[in-house]
Amino acid sequence: MQNSAIVIHRSNDRGYADHGWLQTWHTFSFAGYYNPDSMHFGVMRVLNDDIVRGGGGFGLHPHENMEIITVPFRGSLEHADSMSNTHVIRPGDVQVMSAGTGIMHSEYNHDPDVDVNLAQIWLYPREKNVSPRYDQKTFDVAQQHNAWQVLVSPDGVDDSLWIHQQAWIQRTRLDAGASIDYATRHTGNGVYLFVIEGEIRIGDVDLHRRDGAGYVPVSALQLQAKSDADILVFDVPMKP
């Protein structure tokens, strides 16, 4: 690993709100949470960790000029939008939405009795006012075992979903004691890791469940799993 500036967001330092039907943790400033030291990481503007209670959800609301990615960890989320898409996503699925010139959508817990837990990620697009679009895909999670699986990319490589940004989102599930290298996909990009479950070490930094860490500049990282671990990595431009 080259010498890099590191930003660490511990799980219990994130913004938090409890709306009854929704518990939400914000890595970056969002809604009622404002932290001038945590506004974004490059083009990644939002990393929210949401638990939506059974029967709860977000009613119809607008977005524009944002690439929105949803990764469910538990439960089922029902999506509907102004382009007549109605779908349910579950663990193993990933959803992308290019808001572009404008889109309305809603998100509800599809199951009245089981909470849904998901990460929602917003990335600034590389170009504004594109035509809105929606897509989703079910991934073979076995391919994440001690290996990187590409979920999202600029051009849909490796059978991934694509977005309007020079950014990649990848996931791995490591066995305790395993190590894995990560090489930056695009020169000048920063790398942000989010630990969904487990504990890992990068250099002399230990990251625990729902911790995040950003590295810039960086060309490569080595991750060591101190326990079974499930990790998302965001490889993103540092300038829009």
Secondary structure, 3 states (H helix, E strand, C coil): CCCCEEEEECHHHCEEEECCCEEEEECCCECCECCCCCCCECCEEEEEEEEECCCCEEEEEEECCCEEEEEEEECCEEEEECCCCEEEECCCEEEEEECCCCEEEEEEECCCCCCEEEEEEEECCCCCCCCCEEEEEECCHHHHECCCEEEEECCCHHHCEECCCCCEEEEEEECCCCEEEEECCCCCEEEEEEEEECCEEECCEEECCCCEEEEECCCEEEEEECCCEEEEEEEEECCC
